[in-house]
Structure formats: structure tokens, C-alpha cells
Amino acid sequence: MKNFDVYPLFNIEPVKAQGSYLWDKEGNKYLDLYGGHAVISIGHTHPHYVKALTEQLNKIGFYSNSIQIPLQAELAEKLGKLSGYEDYFLFLCNSGAEANENALKLASFHSGKKKIISFSKGFHGRTSLAVAVTEGASMQAPVNKTENAIMLPFNDEVALEKAFSNEIAAVIIEGMQGVGGVQIPTTSFLKKIQSLCEKFGAVLILDEVQSGYGRSGKFFAHQHSGIKPDLITVAKGMGNGFPIAGVLINPKFKAVHGMLGTTFGGNHLACAAGIAVLDVIKEENLIKNSETIGNYLMENLRKAPGVKEVRGLGLMIGVELEIPCAEVRNALLKDHKIFTGSSSDKNTIRILPALNVTKEVADIFLKAFTQVLSKSLVK
Ligand SMILES: Cc1ncc(COP(=O)(O)O)c(C=O)c1O
């Protein structure tokens, strides 16, 4: 059997990783400014994380959600404290798409309604409802298309007001759009969504799968705007590479046995990974580091040649170039051994390093980036 060929691959095979660095099987050292797709929050193979997972694996790795798993309560308590959502409940699952699927389902259970509003350039995952509210025809199979999904232009308050009615079950929006090229919702837009949701009895879902867990310089990106969503979804940085995701749920939602469920969600190993990540984020003050190094990077990226716009908060940065970015990313990888991310906007590079990235690493990247851009623009 062979693997189903759905990913365009770089011909690089990393065999070792530490902090913000990777090594391939030939011993070449790479700088990871992409964080393995915004997943690496506390740095590759962080010693506290490795120890916590190893110790847990030696005790018990998995048992089903039919028994007591106190690690789930510890994780929920620590997440509530660090994020400022102590009164919310936590439902644990395994991936970003699954978290959004469950949030959308909960919103429909709660409101008794079906229609979901989402926004252009948004990305919420590839399961049936998550992909239905995601922009991108090539990802939607005929069975995913539904008249319950209403896609509106991003940051457009007039279109939003016009589309709202009593039929809306939920609005789903990313804290900051990632795949869409790091687009930030305005505070005014988020506040408008919140007030329309309140007025029409709809549920506000913040997809913080990519922008959450300290990446934006606050625990959640929406906390820059002072809104309070009904449901918040988390994944990527939550397990630093171990598959774990969750939905933070306002206490007004009523839990009923059997309404949600998963075999693997909240297993012992996943919880050990999730707890270790929260402990390190807190102990090492990584949310502050995200803000400090993020601001430093953005300030200097704006000075680089051929940069049209730099968008972002903390360590979630989109650099829009005057030229398509594929060639620039390839040169960074080939000539400087630096991984960066792409986006659905062909001119925008995404920078998503580990939250403990240092100023020294930022400087190495800035120097290489300026060199590559100067060369690309001369051609
Ligand atoms: C904002 C957002 N939501 C949801 C997802 C889907 O997450 P997963 O790939 O874990 O299903 C992603 C993944 O890139 C994402 O960026």
C-alpha cells in the first residue's frame, strides 16, 4: 500500500528537533519559523513536555471516556485560569475541524436553528459542516454543500446586518484568519457580530484553533477586542504536536449525556501533553514573549525591501510582498534553511514560530529575509 497523495511535499526529512530548530537525516540544520503549521507552541521537544509525556506513557496512555480521568479536570482548570475563562466548560476532542464541528453542532442544539454565518477567506477545517463554512470550492465535495451555510464578506458590517435574522443559529469567525493570509477582524466588526448574535439569539463561535494559546500576544486573539464569545475552539498549539483540541463552552449551554462524544478525546496522554503546554506557557511567560518578539519582528519586517504590508498580532504574522512569495519561500529554505508558511493569498508569507523564539533567532531570519528579497527584486 502507498499513502494517498494529497500533500505537495518538500524533499526534506526531519529526524530531530529542538526549540526552534530541526535537523534532517543528512544533518542539515533548519530554522522553524513555521512552527510545523502553527502547532509548535512551547518549542520542539521541550524537556518538561518530553518528561511529562514519557512519565504518563509509563503509567497509562489511554482508556475510554467511560472512567474517571482526573487529568481532564486538571487541564480544564489550568486552561480556564490562564485564558481568563474560569467559568466556562471544556469539551475535549482531537483536531481543529472536530472542535469546530462540535461547536457548530452545540450551537444548533442550543438555539434549535440551522443557518450558520461565516466569512470569506475563512478556514475552519475539512469535516462536513466545518468545510461547508470554509471558503474554498476545491475542499468541498458535493455532499458538503448546504444552504444552511451563509458566506459573507469579511469585516463588512453592512452585509452582516443585512444577512442577520432570527433564523441564524451561529456565527463562526477566526480570532485572526490564518490560511486567508493573516487578516485581522476589526474590533468594531467583532462587537457588531456579538451584538447581532445577542439580538437574534444566535451563538457566537470564535475559532481560535490557530490564533489561540498565546500566539497573538494574548491568550486568545479576540481578547484584543474585548468581546466574549459563547464558544471558543482550540487545537494546534494546545498539544505542541500531540493531537488534542477542545471547545470552551459558556455555562449557559446545558450538557446532556450523549450529545457530544469521542473515543480518543481527552485521553491520558493527550491531557498530559495539554497540561505540560499550559505549565510551560505560564512558567516561561511565553504570552509576553509572543508579544515582544512579534512586535520586534513586525517592526523590522516592515523595513524590508519589497514588503507591501505586514499584518499580525504577536507571533502570527502575515507578510504581504509585492511579488508572489513561492520563490522567496523556496530561497529561504534552500539557501538559508529556514521554514516559513504560505497562505491562500499567493503574495503572503506566514510567520508562525514557537512562542519561545528568541530575538537572536528573529535576527537570523530578518537578515536572511532581507537578503532573499533584495536578490528577488533585482531579477
Ligand atoms: C483557524 C483554523 N480552524 C480549523 C483548522 C482545522 O484544524 P485541523 O487541521 O486540526 O482539523 C485550522 C487548520 O489549519 C485552522 O487554521
The ligand as an SDF file (V2000), in Angstrom:
LIG
                    3D

 16 16  0  0  0  0  0  0  0  0999 V2000
   -8.4390   28.5060   12.0450 C   0  0  0  0  0  0  0  0  0  0  0  0
   -8.4260   27.0290   11.8090 C   0  0  0  0  0  0  0  0  0  0  0  0
   -9.5060   26.2970   12.1250 N   0  0  0  0  0  0  0  0  0  0  0  0
   -9.5340   24.9660   11.9560 C   0  0  0  0  0  0  0  0  0  0  0  0
   -8.4650   24.2920   11.4080 C   0  0  0  0  0  0  0  0  0  0  0  0
   -8.5300   22.8170   11.2190 C   0  0  0  0  0  0  0  0  0  0  0  0
   -7.7210   22.1750   12.1330 O   0  0  0  0  0  0  0  0  0  0  0  0
   -7.2820   20.6390   11.9140 P   0  0  0  0  0  0  0  0  0  0  0  0
   -6.3940   20.6040   10.7170 O   0  0  0  0  0  0  0  0  0  0  0  0
   -6.6050   20.2810   13.2030 O   0  0  0  0  0  0  0  0  0  0  0  0
   -8.5460   19.8690   11.7100 O   0  0  0  0  0  0  0  0  0  0  0  0
   -7.3110   25.0040   11.0530 C   0  0  0  0  0  0  0  0  0  0  0  0
   -6.1450   24.3260   10.4590 C   0  0  0  0  0  0  0  0  0  0  0  0
   -5.3130   24.8860    9.8000 O   0  0  0  0  0  0  0  0  0  0  0  0
   -7.2970   26.4160   11.2480 C   0  0  0  0  0  0  0  0  0  0  0  0
   -6.2310   27.1550   10.9100 O   0  0  0  0  0  0  0  0  0  0  0  0
  1  2  1  0
  2  3  1  0
  2 15  2  0
  3  4  2  0
  4  5  1  0
  5  6  1  0
  5 12  2  0
  6  7  1  0
  7  8  1  0
  8  9  2  0
  8 10  1  0
  8 11  1  0
 12 13  1  0
 12 15  1  0
 13 14  2  0
 15 16  1  0
M  END
$$$$
